[in-house]
Amino acid sequence: MRRRMTLILIAAIALTCAPLALAQAAGPGGPGGPGGPGHGGDPFARHLFPPEQVLAHQGELGLTDEQIETIKQAINRTHATVLDLRIELQRVGEQLENVLEPARVDLDQALELAQRAMGLETRIKAAHLRLAIEVKNALTPEQQDRLREMRPGRPGHRPGPPRD
């Protein structure tokens, strides 16, 4: 019964957050990971660039030292923010599991914890979106055009880092 209730709550959270997932600039593994830019049905992917892709092609794109430093700083800020949020999300998730465990569940407490968890998930998604926007803003229009040409399914696309 506990497992079923947990699964129902997880499904409810997933359905509630589904619209936010479309706007997420990064899936698991950061931007460009599954669900991130360049993958699946993300309607914003064509406008944003995974930091990993940008840095993997830095020579080909002609990134300046200043651009690389700007992108690295944005990545480091995002990782620090997301780590703190994920730790808090884990703590809230454990609290929610404990509230769901008894035969009778305190509905108000369960919903309050679920709202906190969803709020943390929203903040994580916003941090990833912010990173993707900061990366894009660090690039020139020409560099952005070159990255679009490198996307999978585009003529002349080469997967992976540039070859020497």
Phi, psi and omega in degrees: 000317180298316181297318181296317179296319178297316179296321178296317180294318178299317179298319180296318178297316181298317180293323179293323184270356184305315179298326178292327181298329178295327181272354183293133178275351181210139173261198177304135180091006177095178180302138181091351177284188180307126180087352182273189181306137178088005183231139167056219189263023180290111184290344181265351186302324183291347182259347186237163185228130178297133179305324181298320179294317181299312182290328179293335182246025187301321179292315180297326180277344183072038179296140175277165176301322180295318178297316180299316180296319178300315181293317179299318179296319178296318178298313181297318177298316182295315180299318179296314180298311184294323178300312179300316181294321180292324176297315178295320178298319178299316180297314180295321178299319178294320177298318180297318178299319178295324178291326182280347186293316184297164179299322176248125184262135174286101186301313182298316180294319179297316180292323178297316178294321178296319177297319177298317180298315180295324177297319177295319178298320178296319179294324177296314179297320179295323178296319178293320178296317178302315179301312181299322179290318178298321178296313180300316181294339178281346185263151173282161176303324179294319178295321177296317178299318180296319178296321178298322178294334182277352184295148177304143179087355178266146176300138179081005180290134173240119178291152175082183181294159180298146178271146179276000000 
